[in-house]
């Protein structure tokens, strides 16, 4: 699969690697008849997969109304594609091109329900884009609608199974949909807050999918968080992850300390747990975090990017955790591709000649760089180094 992607990447991206720093590569021409990528893997495959959390909600103008850090910096640092629409074919093509350059295998797509705008972007936009279909995999990120804790009662189970049935009919049969051991992968946000009849929920999910020709549901549970090492949910999951290890403690603003503590106090203990249970740990990394543009009243601590060093240090830690896992198939997750509201994105941004600290009430005095396509190269180098 990677060899095929490398060949396709060379053909698609000849001008990308050396293109002007503020000019994205030209979009690929849409082809009518293409062979879809087959995103089927086995947990016994000795290889690395890289996924990014992807937000297809930028069809709604409310998501570009100025409630993000970069738009409020002085001067602004806007996405390289501007205030884009996720369903636009040129946008999809460029996101695919950039993803391939960075060595990304699949997108973990925020999904807000049957017929939602995010659902429509995937079905009517991405799966009709020849570059996406040829090269990219995806799985859905299932978001809770009722807040937390998640009460797994009859109402929740009925709604979940209805959504799962819809996914099976509209998403899981796509060759592009990520499957491991013939199980469609579903990344479920905040599973660690689930309480109630969890056993019935996931046993019913497995039965539903077995009746559709699959071997069950591959659940990636958002279980990994500070001071929470419960193994009670592991019986119903194939993998665990941390969507974002941010915590509302002031020490996170020391980026180097945050990365080190995340590994030693959070990731290493969970790695030991999953190794004992023969499960998988999808190791999450992020470039930084700043949600003051959208949740200023909350005053969450900032995880500074330290230019791009926070991301580099996270990747270095992740490499150790991944190498120490006993399962052959390793999965790295990047939070995020384009969560601009929380400034956790690695998506290319317009370069700026100088970094900025303004306005202080949003930056907290940390420097913010117009990083261009810098994170893509860092991730590409990580993949090459991991495979050597």
Beta strands, then each sheet from edge to edge (+ up, - down):
strand 1: 40-41
strand 2: 47-54
strand 3: 106-111
strand 4: 137-142
strand 5: 151-152
strand 6: 179-180
strand 7: 183-188
strand 8: 195-196
strand 9: 217-222
strand 10: 239-241
strand 11: 280-285
strand 12: 329-334
sheet 1: 1+ 6+ 7- 4- 3- 2- 12- 11- 10- 9-
sheet 2: 5+ 8+
end
